[in-house]
Amino acid sequence: MDASRSMHRFQSSPLIWCLTIAFVVIITTITSIVSNDDHRSDSDEGQRESNHYHIFESRSGVYDRKYGHFSDSERRESLSLAKQMFQFGYDSYMTYAFPMDELNPIACAGRGPDLDDPSNININDVLGDYCLTLIDCLDTLAVMRNASEFKRAVQLVLDNVSFDKNHTIQVFEANIRVLGALLSAHLLIVDSDQPFGDLKPRYYKKQLLELAHDLAARLLQAFESKTGLPYPRVNLQTGVPTVEDCKWCESHTCTAGAGSLILEFGLLSRLLGDPVYESVARRATRALWRSRAVQTGLFGNIIDVETAEWVGKMSGVGAGLDSFYEYLLKSYIMFGEPEDHRMFTESYKKIKKYLRKGRVHCNRGSGNHPLYVNVNMFDGTTSTMWIDSLQAAWAGVQVLAGDIEEAICGHALYYNIWRKFGVLPERFNWQRISADVSFYPLRPELAESTYLLYQATRNPFYLHVGRDILFSLNNYTRTECGFGTIHNVMDKSLEDRMESFFLSETCKYLYLLFDSDNPVNKDSSKYLFSTEGHIFSVDKKFRTNVLSENVMFGHQDVEQVMSGSKVESVVISPLKSLNTSHSYCDRIDSERYYSLPLKNEYFLQVSQALGIEDSPPL
């Protein structure tokens, strides 16, 4: 879920999306649908689920029998496999690559910026010579409750990381992978409850927060544009590159790249008591909002930073736009700003109106399986015959929005694409039923939506999906020294690269899927995942609106934001103490709480459309 990944990458049920306390995360409310006793033990819950789902074994549907039961021993085995997978990848990175940014898992060596070819943005947008993989997976170590290694890793980061480097990196990538990771680790360390074990080093005095502040101050220079949109790249020492210094550095950025900074920048502002970071991120979001198409209300996928004119006119929920919508919703959950809720709700309506094709309802009626296609932003006509792998995360956004039925349908499509190829191709042509772009770089999006749907439904189907993903990753991508990118999903040939998000996201979501006792799962109202899978504490202290504090500006309700060398004032709304929402989604019938999420006949429809033949289970 990143900008280079983005460039290659409410309806809400009245029973589900009901935020009555400012800092309660929506996922908890969703989960309560399928659990009438929030205080029962996990073992009791597992036994009850097991008993309920045994009814599938007497049903005639192939998929009812195949996915209707997942034993506790199977869960424990899968949890162990997920942990082993992360540990092998992490140990390999530390042995063969650290302190470089990434691991080359075939050559058993490290990878840093491509100094010989500065125009190689596939590498240099991401790698900044700052121990990327170690920083990115700090909170994964915490989630797996490896407190001793977490504290050792923090010390290694403090000893080895400096952002005073003559490297030009992508703002979005540095924000979600590095800034977000530093903030997440800092919040875990200062959490007085310490649910993951004793994570606080004796020497710790907010050094990770200081590192985050240093990085953000360097990224801040990207916002010095007339439009308020950030330039896509900055040099960590000199700021926005000139054309003379960087002939390949364009003023074009994707919507996700410009509009997915608010969560990390907002948290940094509230932790520092300095409004400037959240201010520039909100100004960028508002600049995008003002640029949407008048007739459709849709966004394009590429915009010119200097003119705010659309260069790419394709609108979708995958590459180039995905995390923009995600962060409108997550920013509202974290900060409670009504403006974020309004923008997400309105955008979601437009997405359903123009992008959604297929039958009206996911689990009833006739017609083609629902599909969100890419369209022209100005008239809503279909613009491509492909969808991309990053769109697999859209189901997770829909879970947070409370649109569970839609999430079920979208997830089922991507899971069946996975079943067809063994992994997800980067682009899938839904007309020819083939891979348009055939590589798979260990992306986390399907694992992410699988985890969130399991948290929302507690349906064993999603445990089966997670186990299938684990088996595929171990069978097709494991090398002598880590896990490699699949070059071609048809022959499973490998490329020599293990991107940092494999340990930060893919492994983390799979581990959490099977770890029923994890603090993240037992107290899910306390945590929110970033688009890079970093966990942030949801706390009422972050509902303090630093943008309108007397102490900051000497007057109330004024946001000062950068505009080149000028400063402009924008009136903002006062923060409301409670989140509110409206109800537009289909309810899930109560009799379906203990049936497969997508009915057997509709799952069969998708499988047959993709040419997948299933044998009845033994």
Salt bridges, closest charged atoms under 4 A:
ASP2 OD1 - ARG5 NE 2.18
ASP2 OD1 - ARG9 NE 3.16
ASP2 OD2 - ARG177 NH2 3.44
ASP42 OD2 - LYS522 NZ 3.09
GLU45 OE2 - ARG458 NE 2.93
GLU57 OE2 - HIS54 ND1 3.19
ASP72 OD1 - ARG75 NE 2.91
ASP72 OD2 - ARG76 NH1 2.38
GLU74 OE2 - ARG467 NH1 2.92
GLU102 OE1 - ARG111 NE 3.83
GLU102 OE1 - ARG497 NE 2.73
ASP125 OD1 - ARG233 NE 2.68
ASP129 OD2 - LYS165 NZ 3.20
ASP129 OD2 - HIS167 NE2 3.97
ASP136 OD1 - HIS534 NE2 2.91
ASP139 OD1 - LYS508 NZ 3.04
ASP139 OD1 - HIS534 ND1 3.28
GLU149 OE2 - ARG152 NH2 2.97
ASP164 OD1 - ARG218 NH1 3.85
GLU173 OE1 - ARG177 NE 2.81
ASP191 OD2 - LYS526 NZ 2.73
ASP193 OD2 - LYS526 NZ 3.35
ASP198 OD2 - LYS151 NZ 3.75
ASP214 OD1 - ARG218 NE 3.18
GLU250 OE1 - HIS252 ND1 3.69
GLU278 OE2 - ARG270 NH2 2.71
GLU278 OE2 - ARG282 NE 2.85
ASP304 OD2 - HIS252 NE2 3.27
ASP322 OD2 - ARG9 NE 3.79
GLU326 OE2 - LYS330 NZ 2.68
GLU337 OE2 - ARG270 NH2 3.71
GLU339 OE1 - ARG282 NH1 3.89
GLU339 OE2 - ARG286 NE 2.84
ASP340 OD1 - ARG282 NH1 2.92
GLU346 OE2 - ARG292 NH2 3.67
ASP403 OD2 - LYS352 NZ 2.59
GLU405 OE2 - ARG592 NH1 2.81
GLU406 OE1 - ARG356 NE 2.77
GLU426 OE2 - ARG443 NH2 2.57
ASP436 OD1 - ARG432 NH2 2.73
GLU445 OE2 - ARG5 NH2 3.91
GLU445 OE2 - ARG9 NH1 3.80
GLU495 OE2 - HIS487 ND1 2.76
GLU499 OE1 - ARG177 NH2 3.03
GLU499 OE1 - ARG497 NH2 3.80
GLU505 OE2 - ARG5 NH2 2.85
ASP515 OD2 - ARG145 NH2 2.32
GLU532 OE1 - ARG5 NH1 2.86
GLU559 OE1 - ARG286 NH1 2.45
GLU568 OE2 - ARG283 NE 3.30
ASP586 OD2 - HIS361 ND1 2.81
ASP614 OD1 - LYS66 NZ 3.43
ASP614 OD1 - ARG419 NH1 2.68
